[in-house]
Amino acid sequence: MSLSVAIVAMDEEANIGRTLASVRWADEIVLVDSGSKDRTREIAHEHGARVVEEP
């Protein structure tokens, strides 16, 4: 059995690294980005998350 975690975020550059680190045990991490203008998506990629943009 595998487990996926989905996180919805927008402009969470200051927090997303800690959030993603707290769920690194998951088999898959999906960040649903709601139009961030900061580095949220880039940081998510650095943590191995799959990023989906949903405006």
Order of alpha helices (4+ residues) and beta strands (2+ residues): beta-alpha-beta-alpha-beta
